[in-house]
Amino acid sequence: MANKQVKRCSHGVIDECALMRNRIINAKVRENSMGRVEGKVVIVSGGATGLGESHVRTLVGEGARVVLTDVKEEQGRAVAADLGDAVHFVTHDVTEEDGWRNVLRETLATFGGLDGLVNNAGVVVAGTIEELSLEDWRRIQSVNVDGTFLGCKIAVEGMKANGRKRGGSIINISSASGLYAKSTLAAYNTSKAAVTMLTKSVALHTGQYGIRCNSVHPGTVMTPMVQAFIDQSPDPEGGLEGMRLEHPMGTVGEPSDVSGIVLYLASDESKFATGGEYRIDGGLAL
């Protein structure tokens, strides 16, 4: 039998099997140190503040390159500058189809492809059916529904070129309010329920291209906008406690809670997940 090759060191003899084991371990360490969305290109609409900003920072932190879009140009450029070359900012109104086409052109020109879209931009106006104006109604549907529709449409166009194996992921930020109703959220409930069903329709169609489409349903999340709403109320402490008690978990969420689900759906970890409703609402919609 041939002699096994050996390598000597000051501590004795190490055989080739041990060296190979070490190489495998080192390779796994390097693999595990890569970000969960390393090298992926993701568009995040409404990414300048709040939840959208959290999604952008989380994705970049895990290796993605992000096209951040928003109508809030100053805040959007500030986030992009803070995160460096991994982020490209585009001023963008999600209700305009030409604007979406420009975002896709900028994405392909800057980063060379598209792997994910987070349809995050949205607005809310409270009001019952008697209180809401037609203008309020149309504004909410335009941003929340039309904007999501256009984003999905453009993303499919951009991702089809990837081929079925690489595919892509569309993540529509709906709401717990898309799963249960309140009398004071007539327009918002309707818009987010529409996003939920649009997501399923898109998923049924785009499976043939290897493109996944899922919806995310946050409950109340402590963003700067929510904090400002609480601070302006007659009883801020009581208002916050009321929000907490609405949730069976007895608390409100943090942006990172929602961004964790977005990260999962943008990654290859969710490669067999499509058409799903991902609730991150502390039990609010139960």
C-alpha positions in Angstrom: 0.0 0.0 0.0 1.4 3.4 -1.0 2.6 5.6 1.8 0.2 8.5 2.7 1.7 11.9 2.0 2.4 13.9 5.1 3.3 17.5 6.0 5.5 18.1 9.0 5.4 21.0 11.3 6.9 21.9 14.7 4.1 20.0 16.4 4.4 16.8 14.6 2.8 15.2 11.5 -0.5 16.3 9.8 -1.9 13.9 7.2 -3.6 15.0 4.0 -7.1 14.1 5.4 -6.6 16.5 8.2 -5.5 19.2 5.7 -8.5 18.6 3.6 -10.8 18.8 6.6 -9.3 22.1 7.5 -9.8 23.4 3.9 -13.5 22.4 4.0 -14.0 24.0 7.4 -12.3 27.2 6.2 -14.4 27.2 3.0 -17.6 26.9 5.0 -16.6 29.7 7.3 -16.0 31.9 4.3 -19.4 30.9 2.8 -21.2 31.6 6.0 -19.6 35.0 6.3 -21.2 36.1 3.0 -24.3 38.2 3.3 -27.7 36.5 2.9 -28.4 38.6 -0.3 -24.8 39.0 -1.4 -24.6 40.4 -4.9 -28.3 40.8 -5.4 -29.8 44.0 -6.8 -33.0 45.1 -5.1 -35.3 48.2 -5.7 -36.9 49.6 -2.6 -39.7 52.2 -3.2 -40.4 54.7 -0.4 -37.0 53.9 1.0 -36.0 57.3 2.3 -37.5 57.1 5.8 -39.2 54.7 8.3 -39.8 51.1 7.3 -38.3 51.7 3.8 -35.1 53.0 5.2 -34.9 50.0 7.5 -35.3 47.7 4.6 -32.6 49.4 2.6 -30.1 49.3 5.5 -30.9 45.7 6.3 -30.5 44.6 2.6 -27.2 46.5 2.2 -25.9 45.1 5.4 -26.4 41.6 4.0 -24.6 42.3 0.7 -27.2 43.6 -1.6 -27.0 46.6 -3.9 -30.1 48.7 -3.6 -31.8 51.3 -5.8 -33.6 53.5 -3.3 -36.6 55.4 -4.7 -38.7 58.1 -3.1 -40.4 61.5 -3.6 -38.4 62.7 -0.5 -35.3 63.6 -2.4 -33.3 65.2 0.5 -33.8 62.3 2.9 -33.3 59.7 0.1 -30.0 61.2 -1.0 -28.8 61.4 2.7 -29.4 57.6 3.2 -27.7 56.8 -0.1 -24.7 59.0 0.8 -24.5 57.3 4.2 -24.4 53.8 2.7 -22.0 54.5 -0.2 -21.7 52.9 -3.5 -24.1 50.0 -2.6 -27.0 52.4 -2.9 -28.3 54.4 -5.9 -31.0 57.0 -5.3 -33.7 57.8 -7.8 -36.4 60.5 -7.3 -39.6 58.6 -8.0 -43.4 59.0 -7.8 -44.8 55.4 -7.7 -48.1 56.5 -9.3 -46.4 57.3 -12.6 -45.6 54.5 -15.1 -42.8 56.5 -16.9 -41.2 57.0 -13.5 -41.1 53.2 -12.9 -39.6 52.7 -16.4 -36.9 55.2 -15.5 -36.2 53.4 -12.3 -35.7 50.1 -14.2 -33.4 51.8 -16.7 -31.4 53.3 -13.9 -31.2 50.0 -12.1 -29.9 48.1 -15.1 -27.5 50.9 -16.1 -26.1 51.2 -12.5 -26.0 47.6 -11.3 -26.5 45.5 -14.4 -29.6 43.5 -13.4 -32.6 43.2 -11.1 -33.2 40.4 -8.5 -35.8 41.9 -6.1 -38.3 44.6 -5.6 -39.7 45.8 -2.3 -43.0 47.7 -3.1 -42.9 49.7 0.2 -44.2 53.1 -0.7 -47.7 53.8 0.7 -49.9 56.4 2.4 -52.7 56.3 4.9 -55.6 58.6 5.5 -58.0 57.7 8.3 -61.8 58.1 7.9 -65.1 56.3 7.8 -67.1 55.9 4.6 -69.0 59.0 5.6 -65.9 61.1 6.4 -63.6 60.3 3.4 -63.7 62.5 0.3 -63.4 61.1 -3.1 -60.1 62.9 -3.4 -58.8 61.0 -0.3 -60.0 57.7 -1.7 -58.4 58.2 -5.1 -55.1 59.3 -3.5 -54.8 56.2 -1.4 -55.7 53.8 -4.2 -53.3 55.6 -6.5 -50.3 55.2 -4.3 -51.0 51.9 -2.5 -52.7 50.0 -5.4 -51.6 51.6 -8.6 -48.1 52.0 -7.4 -47.8 48.4 -6.4 -49.4 47.2 -9.7 -46.9 49.3 -11.7 -44.0 48.1 -9.6 -44.9 44.5 -10.1 -45.4 45.0 -13.8 -42.0 46.7 -14.3 -40.2 44.2 -12.0 -41.4 41.2 -14.0 -40.1 42.9 -17.1 -36.7 43.3 -15.5 -36.5 39.9 -13.9 -37.6 37.8 -16.8 -34.2 38.3 -18.4 -32.7 36.4 -15.5 -34.1 33.1 -16.6 -36.1 30.6 -14.5 -33.2 29.4 -12.5 -32.2 32.8 -11.2 -35.7 34.2 -11.2 -36.4 37.0 -8.7 -38.5 38.1 -5.8 -41.3 40.7 -5.5 -42.2 41.7 -2.0 -45.3 43.8 -1.6 -45.7 45.6 1.7 -49.4 45.3 2.6 -50.6 45.6 6.2 -52.5 43.8 8.9 -55.2 46.2 7.7 -55.3 44.2 4.5 -56.5 41.2 6.5 -59.0 42.8 9.0 -61.2 45.9 8.8 -61.7 49.0 10.9 -64.6 51.4 10.3 -62.1 54.3 10.4 -59.8 52.9 7.8 -62.3 52.4 4.9 -59.9 53.5 2.1 -56.7 52.1 3.6 -58.3 48.7 4.4 -59.5 48.5 0.8 -56.1 49.4 -0.7 -54.2 46.9 1.4 -56.7 44.1 0.7 -56.2 44.8 -3.0 -52.4 44.5 -2.6 -52.9 41.1 -0.9 -55.0 39.7 -3.8 -52.8 41.3 -6.4 -49.8 39.5 -4.9 -51.5 36.2 -5.3 -52.4 36.8 -8.9 -48.9 37.9 -9.7 -47.5 34.8 -8.0 -49.7 32.5 -10.1 -48.5 34.2 -13.3 -44.8 34.6 -12.6 -44.0 31.1 -11.3 -43.4 30.2 -14.9 -40.4 32.6 -14.9 -39.1 31.6 -11.5 -40.2 34.9 -10.0 -41.7 34.8 -6.5 -44.3 37.3 -5.2 -45.3 37.5 -1.5 -47.0 40.1 0.7 -45.9 41.3 4.1 -48.4 42.4 6.7 -47.1 44.6 9.5 -49.1 45.6 12.5 -48.3 48.9 14.3 -44.6 49.5 14.0 -42.7 52.3 15.9 -41.5 54.5 13.0 -40.8 58.2 13.2 -44.2 58.8 11.6 -46.0 56.7 14.3 -44.0 58.4 17.0 -44.9 61.8 15.7 -48.6 60.8 15.7 -48.3 59.7 19.3 -46.5 62.8 20.4 -49.2 65.1 18.9 -52.0 63.3 20.6 -53.7 64.8 23.7 -52.4 61.8 25.8 -49.2 60.4 24.3 -48.6 57.8 27.0 -52.2 56.6 26.8 -52.2 56.5 23.0 -49.1 54.3 23.0 -50.6 52.0 25.6 -53.7 51.7 23.5 -51.7 50.7 20.5 -49.8 48.1 22.5 -53.0 46.6 23.9 -54.5 46.2 20.4 -51.9 43.5 19.8 -52.2 40.2 21.6 -48.4 40.3 22.1 -48.9 43.4 24.2 -46.4 45.6 22.3 -45.8 47.3 19.0 -43.3 46.3 16.5 -39.9 47.7 15.5 -38.8 48.3 11.9 -36.2 45.5 12.2 -39.0 43.0 12.8 -40.5 43.8 9.4 -37.1 44.1 7.6 -36.2 40.6 8.8 -39.1 39.1 6.9 -38.2 41.3 3.9 -34.6 40.0 4.0 -35.8 36.4 4.1 -38.1 36.9 1.1 -35.3 38.7 -0.9 -32.9 35.9 -0.2 -32.6 32.4 -1.8 -33.7 31.0 1.6 -37.3 31.6 0.3 -36.8 30.1 -3.1 -39.9 27.8 -2.7 -42.1 30.5 -1.1 -44.6 32.4 -3.3 -48.1 33.8 -2.9 -47.8 33.9 0.8 -49.1 36.4 3.4 -46.3 37.0 5.9 -47.9 38.5 9.1 -45.6 40.4 11.4 -48.3 42.0 13.5 -48.0 40.7 17.0 -51.3 38.8 16.4 -53.3 42.0 15.5 -55.1 40.4 12.6 -56.1 37.2 14.3 
